[in-house]
Amino acid sequence: MTEVLGKDISQWVKEFPKIDTLMKNEKTDWFNPQVKPAEEGIKHVGLTRADIEDARDRLKRWAPYLAQVFPDAQRTAGILESPVVCVPNFQEKLQSHFGIEIPGQLWAKLDSHLPISGSIKARGGVYEVLKHAEEIALEAGLITLEDDYRKLDSAQARELFSGYKVAVGSTGNLGLSIGIMSAQLGFQAFVHMSADARQWKKDKLRSHGVTVVEYESDYSVAVAEGRKQSESDPTMYFVDDENSTSLFLGYAVSGARLAGQFQAYDVRIDADHPLIAYLPCGVGGGPGGVAFGLKSVFGDNVRCIFAEPTHCPSMMLGVMTGEHDALAVQDFGIDNVTAADGLACGRPSAFVGRHMQYLIDGYYTVEDPEMYRLVALLAGSEDLRIEPSSATAFAGPAHLLGESAREYRERTGLTDERLANAIHLGWVTGGNMVPAEEMDSYIAKGESYM
Ligand SMILES: *Cc1c(COP(=O)(O)O)cnc(C)c1O
């Protein structure tokens, strides 16, 4: 094989034996030896709790507008937040599926049920478009910060925004969020879709008047093309999924909101009642931003663990080698072909791997058939329908409790007593808008793999 960053593959494998497992597409995990106490790790992020508060305030300003224009945002008064639910029947199913006991409680955070796009992207993606629109509207004198933003649901505002373009490169869900939000405001919206993007997502965007540009290649190319197009057009704003701190902060707002939800259910999170969040990871912005929000609120009492497909372990590879976005999985012959379209990003975010690395406890990979099995098990036990990307979250407990995590558990004080009180939280990143027939086929596939 060829050289990667000036080194033979065999040399890489010698330095990082785990790469051999990754190259064989075998499921595995890696617990970060460099994880740091929350406060130290947060300093390294370069963003603060005040930045999250700023994002939260901005979303609050927009809430009346969102409630007015999106019927599915009405019930939460325009605050885009998802339910968190306990899933005991699924926990039982998982125990027999993995042949292990899962001490503590299993919960699911249902970003699959977020308004607008039915995925975690309704946090970051929508937030970044709103931030951009707010800047334009303020600049034009159309609103002040104290105004009722429903004013922006007007012909005058749409006329203003129609002079601007918004573009993004996506595997699907980010495109949906950015495209629908932008089109609603009146922007000209362009979504550059990678080959793995599902047809229904493209159809839905076109029905909203969004221009969908399709590529034969993967996510990185779709992003690069989108970026290129926007560089030559000053009226075009490019949402840069690989680098954006706005997206990141939009995701991070979830932390304080989750703390409030747990409080309402009398779920205690403290040193003896650890919260363990399992977060499906693509380019890293979504899980990275959520993890930042969680760490900002729960400190060392939350552990954040990222899930990736065996065919696309890009964040694990980047953080483990310390090379981050200098490496793509394809450099090692890993094909990035997976049913988890939301996670098919061969090169990790330049921002998240570097800035969040000390706050992420571990990484594991999931095989495609297992994603489908988990989709079927959850649907069968709790009547929750989620997409394969999201299902990767629920392979997490088996990794955390497994032999290869023993050293991690001991090093970080995750004792049996504490695990007995653990809240395992699978972050369900998407699924509610998947067409029924397509969802049925996921479940049938999962059952056939049992
Ligand atoms: C985008 C997405 C993720 C991961 O978010 P990244 O920011 O790409 O890491 C996970 N699940 C689903 C369903 C997604 O759409």
The ligand as a Tripos MOL2 file, in Angstrom:
@<TRIPOS>MOLECULE
LIG
   15    15     1     0     0
SMALL
NO_CHARGES

@<TRIPOS>ATOM
      1 C1        -25.3010   14.2240   11.5480 C.3       1 LIG1
      2 C2        -25.7440   13.0590   12.2950 C.ar      1 LIG1
      3 C3        -24.9590   12.5160   13.3140 C.ar      1 LIG1
      4 C4        -23.6060   12.9980   13.7070 C.3       1 LIG1
      5 O1        -23.3610   14.3640   13.7110 O.3       1 LIG1
      6 P1        -21.9610   14.9130   13.1740 P.3       1 LIG1
      7 O2        -22.0090   16.3480   13.4460 O.co2     1 LIG1
      8 O3        -21.8550   14.5930   11.7220 O.co2     1 LIG1
      9 O4        -20.9120   14.1650   13.9450 O.co2     1 LIG1
     10 C5        -25.4700   11.4180   13.9520 C.ar      1 LIG1
     11 N1        -26.6600   10.8780   13.6360 N.ar      1 LIG1
     12 C6        -27.4340   11.3920   12.6760 C.ar      1 LIG1
     13 C7        -28.7460   10.7490   12.3830 C.3       1 LIG1
     14 C8        -27.0050   12.4950   11.9730 C.ar      1 LIG1
     15 O5        -27.7640   12.9970   11.0010 O.3       1 LIG1
@<TRIPOS>BOND
     1     1     2 1
     2     2     3 ar
     3     2    14 ar
     4     3     4 1
     5     3    10 ar
     6     4     5 1
     7     5     6 1
     8     6     7 2
     9     6     8 1
    10     6     9 1
    11    10    11 ar
    12    11    12 ar
    13    12    13 1
    14    12    14 ar
    15    14    15 1
@<TRIPOS>SUBSTRUCTURE
     1 LIG1         1 GROUP 0 **** ****
